[in-house]
């Protein structure tokens, strides 16, 4: 099969790779669409020691089961492979299973390829009237869904009368904003410093956008619910400044590990900080159903490129030349 393989820092090589052989309980999925995630970019830049070269990256994917009893089944892939038996799994917290694996983390290759092998329990059926490119967005959208669900629970009230701010207008930020809308929030602002990206986001319904100096930028201490979809020290500083007394910060981004939070202010004003990692299996299934039901809108904010052009796509994202929040790579057999 053809695959896009991470072979070294800032180097992706398109070529032949062994076709995976499914183990017991797994299905071989022919990939039809696979999105580029920020974690893929971290690996590409050599910033993720968990993803050593050579490795096939990619975990936001959808495709068609090939062979076996479910041959032809259209699916979206939950890439988190939990053990199912530990305390956290039994409690429903599959995302923090200590024994979890992840597609695109050794020992599992990822979905920037024509085929990937996936446990059958990690596949969600996609209706015939739903695009598989849209189905590939379930994974990043589920991250925002999970964060919104936890934030609403911490706030203890409906979101319809609350002020919500998302920091970052990439796919995770856009997904979080659309999840807020799906949960009933009425006042949603996305803070995005890149003018090219911001102009693109203005065409997406469900939220408004602002830049760092815009007049509609929320005032410090006025936001009920802040979602940091970037995760740098500077964005954490912004989050802890924007949150109102008694407000909630949900932190999704993994930009850098330390710095930024105003712990004194958060303590004195009882601001809740929630670290959120991906999604539970239930969150993934709920997000998939919300996508199928159209609750995230038309999902027309993606750009597609051939898998063979993956190196250029990563370079363009890094250089800030991509307006769309998400690039989806299409394997050779569909080009």
Secondary structure by P-SEA (a helix, b strand, c coil): cccccccccccccccccccccccccbbbbcccbbbbcaaaaaaaacccccccccccccccbbbbbcccccccbbbbbcccccccccccccccccccccccccccccccccccccbbbbccccbbbbcccccaaaaaaaaaaaaaaaaaaaaaaaaccccccbbbbbccccaaaaaaaaaaaaacccbbbbbbccaaaaaaacccccccccccccccccccccccbbbcccccaaaaaaaaaaccccbbbbbccccccccccaaaaaaaabbbbbbcccccaaaaaaaaaaaaaccccccccbbbbbccaaaaaaaaaaaccccccbbbbbccccc
